[in-house]
Amino acid sequence: MPAAPKPETLAAFEQAKGFMPTREGLALHAAATEAAALGLPLLEVGTYCGRSTILLADAARETGVTAITVDHHRGSEEQQPGWDYHDPETIDPELGRMDTLPTFRRTLHKAGLEDHVVAMVGRSPQIAAFWRAPLGLVFIDGGHTDEHATADYEGWAPHLAEGGLLLIHDVFPDPEDEFTGQAPYRVYLRALNSGAFTEVSATDSLRVLRRTSTGI
């Protein structure tokens, strides 16, 4: 049975700003704990305010690896003013633009997990372009357009080690969810159809796949 996060860690996750439900969070933590056995970093694309980062960092702390989180901290499309997932508290009053980095840092500090996370601030494709190290886990939870979801997959999946886990969040097969989950769904199908990944589990909108051969 996979190790569950400590009660205080789960409480910090549930109190943090973000959109991942607890059931999916527990599945994320279990996958991260399993993947960490490879002794390689755990990487997520799409930090927002650090809700899911807490669980990756906890798994990293318990297994002696490092969690890496990638985000430009200006918010995804659906988090901008006027959209359903916008939070006015994330607006920088001086610039009038979203900036989730200060909230993210407070989130990790309160959870006592700062020492187990490397935060990379920038656009995912730019960072992926110079990344060279193998990864034990890649968690795709960034932008929900085809452009962004595909770029995250093409940028980071090649760095996933044999036996490593690819996680894709907000996978919604229903066409009615075009804006919130169809792009991740198409990336999920692409990964399966590539023959390089085998599905391990599905927990609501979270899919976990294992790299079983090369390719994307």
Secondary structure as UniProt FT lines:
FT   HELIX           7..15
FT   HELIX           22..35
FT   HELIX           36..38
FT   STRAND          42..45
FT   TURN            48..49
FT   HELIX           51..63
FT   STRAND          67..71
FT   HELIX           77..79
FT   TURN            81..82
FT   TURN            84..85
FT   HELIX           88..90
FT   STRAND          91..92
FT   TURN            93..96
FT   STRAND          97..98
FT   HELIX           101..111
FT   HELIX           114..116
FT   STRAND          117..121
FT   HELIX           124..130
FT   STRAND          135..140
FT   HELIX           146..156
FT   HELIX           157..159
FT   STRAND          160..168
FT   HELIX           175..177
FT   HELIX           178..182
FT   HELIX           183..193
FT   TURN            194..195
FT   STRAND          197..203
FT   TURN            204..205
FT   STRAND          206..211
//
